[in-house]
Amino acid sequence: MSGIKPVRLWSDEPSPVDLLAFAAVAETAVEAVLDDTLDPIALGVSGPWGSGKSTVLRLIEGDLTWRSTSQDNEQILVVQSDPWRYDPSVGAKATLIGEVLTALQEELKRKGGASEKAQNLLKKLAKRVNWAKALKVAARSSITLQLPTLDDLSGLINEASVDDGDEAGSKTLDEFRTEFDELLKDDALSHIKRVVVLVDDLDRCLPETVVETLEAMRLFLSVPKMSFVIAADEDRVADALRDRYPRSERSDPEEEPARLYLHKIVQTTLKLPALSRFDTEAYLLLQLQNRPKPELGADAFTDILTGCTDLRTKAGSLDDLKVPTGLDITGERQFAARLTPMLYEKLRGSPRRIKRFLNDLNVRESIARRRGIELDIAVVAKLMMLELLLPEEFNKVLDWLAHGQLRDQLTELERLAGRVGSETSAEEQAAAAETNNNEKTQRHPKRHRPARPPRRRQRRRPRSSRTISFAGPSCHRHWPISTSALTFI
C-alpha cells in the first residue's frame, strides 16, 4: 500500500551506542582484564535477561579494539564466544577450544605466518581434542539429557592421536596447558599482550553446555595472557550447575557447591545497576530519537545523548534537557514522561522489555492505519499499560466492548471519578478554612473557639473506578479511551 508510513521497530541486537550509561561498567572490566597482577582472570557481568549484558560486552570489545590498534607491540586478541549458538553435535568444550585456537591461527596469518614451532604446537593442540569423541559425548547428552561425566570431558583432550608419528600415550590436561602456554610465548605471538574471550548468553544454555563451557575455561585459566569476561545471570548459571553439584538442605546459599564451583572459576562479578526512573525515561526518549529523521542528524543525537548523561551525573531532570537549535522533541519528551512511571514500576526498567513495549505499540498502530483507522498512539499506549498493570480490569473493559456496554460503563466510571474528585475538593476547602481560623486565633489569643471535629478522610475510590495516571513533568491531562483503540489491543 503506497503512501503508508512503514512500521518502525527497534532491534533486539546489542546497541553499538551506550544508551544506558554502562560505559563505567565496561571500562572497569577492561582495566581488570588488562591488569598484569590479575593475569589470568575470569570476570562475570551479571544481570537479569534483557538488562544490557550483551551491550556491555560490545562496549568492552570496542574499548579493547581501540586500545589494541593504538599500540603495535601490546595488542589484544578478542575472541567472541556464544555457547547458546554452539552446534550441539560437537559439544561446548571442544567448540570453545576450537574458537581460541582458530583465533590464534588467524592472528598468525595476519602477521605473515607462523613459525615452524608455532605451527607444530597448533597442530598438537588441535589433535588433543578428540573430535570423534566430542561428537559422541554431545549426542549422548542431548538424547538422554545427562551431563557428561568428568572422565568423558577429560577424555576429549587426554586421549592421544597416533597420526603423523606422534608418540602414543596418555596426554594429560597439564600437557595441554603447557603446550598452549608455549604457543602464547612463541616469538610469532610476542606482540599479543592478552587474549580476551568474551562469553555471552551462557545463562541461556542447557546445564551440560554450561558445565562444558566452564570446564573449557579452566583449561586456559592457568595460562598467562588469558582472560575471560562472562556475561550471564549468575543465579541462572548456578541453577544449571546444581544438576552437577546439588545443594544440601542445610547449606548456606553462598556456600553451596554450585556457587563455590562458579566462584572458583569467576574471581569477581560486576553486577549491572538497575535502571532508575531517570534512566528509564532517558532510555525511552533516546530510543524515540534514535531513528531516521530529516531534522535529526548524528551530531544532534549525540548532543541529546550527552545532555542525558550530564543530567544523570547531576541528578537532574529531563525537563532541563537542552536540545539543538531548530529541533523540537516536545512530543517525544511528553510521551516518555507519561510512560515512564508505569514502565519503570511494571517492567523494572528492563531495556529489552521497554523495546518490546514500543514495538508492540507501533505494530498495533500500524495495523490500524492499514485498515484506514487513525489512532491516537497515546491512547493505545494507555490501554496497553492497563493490559499490563490491571489485566482483570482490562478484560472487563473488553467484555463491555463485546456486549455493547462500553460507553455506558465508561460514563458511569467518569461520574464516580468526578464525585470522588468533588468530595476531595470539599475537604480541601474545609482544610483551608481551618487554617484561616487558626491564623485568626493566633492574632486574637483571648478569643477561644470550639475545637473543630477531625478532618474526614478522603474516601477511597471504588475498585471499578481505578485509573492509570499518565501525568509526567509538565504534563497533566487525561487521555480518552476509544472503542477503535480497544479493537487493536
N, C-alpha and C positions, 0 to 999 in steps of 0.2 A: 504494500500500500504506500504509494508515493506521498510525500508531504508529511508523513508521520515521523515524529522525532524518535530515533532508536532508543531502546531501553538502556539505561545506564546501570551497569553492575560493577561492584567492587570485587577485585580478585582476592582469593584467599592465600595467594602466594606471599612469602615474606617480603615486606616492604624494603626497597632499596634506600628509602628515606626514613630517618628516625623521627616518627611522629609521636612517639611515646616517651621521649626523653630517657631512653635506655642507653645512651652513649656512655654514661658514667659506669654502668654495669659492664659494658663491653671493654672499656678502657682498663678497668680493674682486672678483668680476666686476661687481657693481653699482657699487662705488666707481670702478672703472676706466671704465665706460661713462659715468659722470656727471662724470668729471674734465674740466674745461674745457681743460686743457692737452693732452688727448688727443682733442680733437674735430676731425674724426670718427675713429671707431675701429672695428675688427673684432676680436673676441676669439674664440678657439676653446675649447671644453670637450671634451677628448678622453678617450676610454676605450674599451675593448672593448664589443662588443654586450652589452647586459644589465647594464652596470656602474652604471647610475643616471644617465645623462646627461639623460634626459627629466625625471627628478625634480629635477635641479639647475635645469633651465630653469623648472620650475614654481615652485621656491623663488625664483628671480630675478624671475619675473613677480610673485609675491606681494610681494616686497620693493619693487619699483618701484611697484606699485599703491598700497601703503601710503604710500610717500613722496609719490606724486602727490596723493593725497587729503588729505594733511596740509598742503598749501600750494597756494593757488589760482593764484598768479602764475607758478609754475615747475612746471607739470605735465609728466608723462612719458607719451607716447603709445606704448603697447606693441602691436606688430604680430606676431601669431603666423603662422609660415610653416612648412609641411611639404612640401618638394618631392617626397617619396615619394608623396604623395597627389594630386599635380597631375594634371590631365587631360592625357594625352599628346597629345590632338588640338590643344591650344592652344600648348604649349611653356612651358618653365620660366621663360625670361626675361620673356616677356610676362605670365605669371601673377604673378611676384613684383612687377613694376612695378605691375600692377593692384591687388595687395593693399595696397601702400603708398598708392597714390592713393585707393583706396576708404576706407582708414582715415582719411586726412586729410579726405576729403569727409564722412564720418560725424562727425568731430570738429567740423567747421564747422557741421553741422546741430545738433549738441548745444549749441553755443554760440549758437544763434539765427540761423544763416545766414551765408553767405559774402558778402564784399563783391563788387562787380562785377568788380574786378580779380582777386580770388582765383578767382571762377567762370571767368573767361576763361582764367586760367593752367591751371586744372584741365582745361578742355576742350582747350587746346592740347597739354598733356602727354599726354592720352589719345589724341589724334589722331596723335601722333608714333609710337605703337605701331601698326604696320601689321598689324591683326588677321588680315586675309586671308592675308598672307604668313606670319604666325605659324602658322596652320593648315597651310599648305602645307609649310613647313620641318619642322614637327614630324611630319607624316605621312610625309614622305620619309625622315626619320631613323629613324622606328620601323619602316619597311618594309625599308630597306636596311641598317639598323644602322650607318649612317655618321654621324659628327659633322657638325653644320652648320659650314660654313666661316665664317671671320671676316667675309667680305663678307655672308653670309647673316644673321649675327647683327646686324651693324651696320645692315643693311637693314630690320630690324624697327623701327628708330627713325628713321633718317635719310631715309626716303622721305616726301615731303610729301603732305599731303592738300590738295586744292584746293577743298574744300567750304566753304560759308559765307564766301566771299570771302577765304580765306587766300591769301597770296601764294605762288605756285608757286616752287619752288626747292629746293635741297638743304638739308635740315635735319640738322645735324651733331650728334654726341654732345655736343659742348661747348654747343650751344644748349639741348639737353635739360637739362643740368646747370644752366645759367644760369637757365632758366625755373623749374626746381624750387627753386633757391636763392631766387629772388624769391618763390615761393609760401610757403616757410617763414618768410620775413622779413615777410610781409604782416601788417598790424595784426590781422587776424582770427585769426592763429595766433601772435601775440606771446606768449601765455601758455604755449606749448609750449617747455619747456627742452630736451627731447631726444625724438627718435623712435627707439625701440629695437626692432629687428627680431630676433625670436628664431627661429632656423632650426634645425629638428630633422630627424633622420633623413637628412641629406644623404649619409651613408656607405652608405645602402641603395639609392641611386639608380643608374640606368644612367649610363655615362660621359657621354653627351650632356646629361643633366639636370644632372649635376654642373658641367659646363663652362658651361652656360647660366645656372645659378643664380649662379655666381661672376662671370660677365660682368655680370649684372644688379647685383650688389653694387658692382662697380666704378663703375657709373653714379652711385651715391649717395655713395660714399666720398670724393668731393672736395667734398661739400656739408656745411657746418657743421650741427650738430644731429642728424646721422645716426650711429647706432651699430648694429652687428650683433653678435650672440652666436650662434656656430655650434656646435651640439652634434653632434660626429661623430668617429669614429675617424680620426685624421689619416693613419694608414697606408693605410686603405682609400680615403680621398679621393685620396691621392697615387697609389694604384694606378689609380684611374679616370682621373686626369689623364695618366697615361703613354700612353694611347692617342692623346692630342693632342700631348703633349710627351715623346717617347720618350727613354730614358736611353742614353747611350753606354756602351760596355763598360767603359771605364776611369774613369768619372766617380765622384767621391766621393758616397756616398749623400746627404750633406747639401747637395751642390752640384748635384744632378741637376735638370734643367729643371722637372720636375713639382713638386718641393718648393719650388724658388725661386719659381715662379709662385704657389703657395699662400701662401708666406710674404710675398710682396709684398702680398697682399690681407689676410691674417690676421696682425696685428702680433705677437701672442703667444698662447700656448695654455696653458690651465690643465688639467693632467692630473689626472684623478680618482685619489686614492690608492687602492691596492689594499686590500681588506678584510683586516685582521689576523685572527688566530684569535679574539681577544676580540670583534672586530666581527662575525665570523660567528656566534658563539654568542649575542651580544646581539641580532643581527638575527633569528635563529631564535626566540629567546624572545619578542621583541616581536611577531613575526608570529603566534606561537601565542596571544599575549594579545590581539592586535588583532582581536577577533571578538566578536559579541554574546554576553554572558554576564550573567545576572541580577545576580551579585555584583560585576561589573566595570563601573563607570561610567567616564565620560570623565575625571573627576578622578583616579581610581585608575590608569588607564592613563597619564595624564600624569605621575603620581608615579613609575611604573616607568620610563618613558622618561627622565625627569630623572635618576633614580638610575643608569641605564646610562650616561648622558652624563657624570655626575660620576665614576663608576668608570673610564671611559675616560680622562678627564683625569688621574686619579691613578694610572693603570696598575694598577688594582685587579682583583679577581676578582668574577665574578657570584655566588660563594658569599657575598660580603659585601653583596649587594643587599638593601636594606630594602624590604619591601612593606607596603602599607597594612594596618592592623589588620583582622583578620577575613577577609583574602584569602589563600587557600592556593594557591600556584603551584608546590608541590614537584614534582608530576608533570611539569609543563611544563619546569621547570628541569632535572630529571634527564634528560628526553628530549632537550632541547637539548644538554646536556653530552655525552651519548653520541654524538649525531650529528655534533657539531662537528668532531672530529678528521678524520673521513673526508670530510665535505663541504668542509672547508677545504682539504684536500690534493687531492682529486679535482676539485672544482668551482672551485677557485681563488677561493673566496669570491664567486662571481658571484651577485648578488641575484636575477636572473631565473632562473638555474638552480636556486637554492635553492627559490624558489617553485614551480617546475615539479616538483621532487622532492616537495615537500609535497602538491601537487595530485595527482600520480601515486599517492602513498601513500594519500591519502584516497579517491581513486576506487576503488582496489583493495579497500580496507577496506569501502567502501560496497557494492560489488558482492557481496562475500562475505556481508555482513549481509543483503542482499536475497535471498540464496539460503539463508538460515537458518543460516549458519555464522558464529560469533563468533570473530574472530581477535584475537590479541594484536598490537596495532598495532606494538609494539616488535619483535616477531619479523619482521613484514612489512618493517619498515624495515631490519632487519639483512640480510634476503635481498636487498632492493633494493640495498644497499651492496655485497653480494657480486656482484650482477649488474653494478654499475658498475665495481668495482675489479678483480675477477677473473673476467672473462667466460668464460674457458675452464673454470675450476673450477665456475662456476655451471652451465654447460651439462652438465658431468659429473654434477652433482647431479641435474639434470633427467633425464639419461639413466638414472641409478639409479632415479629415481622411476618412469620409464616401464617399466623391466624388473623392478619389484618388489624392488629390491635396496637401497633407501634405508636402511631400518632397520639391516640388517646392515653396510652400509658406514659409517654413522654410528657404530655401536657400535665398529667397528674403529678409526675415527679417534679416538674418545674413549679407546680403550685405548692407542693410540700416544701421544696427547697426555698421558695420565696417566703413561705410562712415562717420557717426557721430563721431566715435572714431578718425578717421583721422583728421577731422576738429578740434577736440578738441586738438589733438597733435600739429597741426599747430599754434593754438592760444597760446598753452603753449610755443612753440618756440618763438613766437613774444614777449611774456611777458618776456622771458629770455633775448632776445636781447635788449629789452627796459631797463631792469635792468642793463645790461652791459654798455649801453650808458650813463645811469645816473651816473654810477661809474666813467666813463671816464670824464664826465663833472665836477664832483667834483674834480678830480685830475688836471684838466685844466680849472680853472674858467673863464679865459679870452676868451675861445672859446665858442661861442654861437651857439647852434644847433637849427634848427627849431623844434617846438613842434610836437610831433607825434600825429596823429589822435587818438581819444579814441579807446580803445580796443573793438573789436566787440564781442557782447555777444554770448555765446555758443547757437547754435540753438537747440531748444527743439526737442526731438525725436518724430517722427510721432507716433500717437496713436497705429498704427499697430505693432510697434516695442517695445512696453512696455515689460520690462523684470522684473524678480524677482531676487533680489540679495540674494545669499545664502553664502555670504562671512562672515566669522566669524574670531575671533582672530587666526592668523597664518594660515588661510585657505582662499586662493583666487584662485578659479578655476571655470570653467563653467561646468555644467552638460549637456550632450547631451540629447535630447528628442528622445525616440524611439517609433515606432509605436506599438510595443508589450506592452510597458508600458501603452500607452493610452488605450489599449484594456481592461485593468483591472481597470480603473478609473470609 
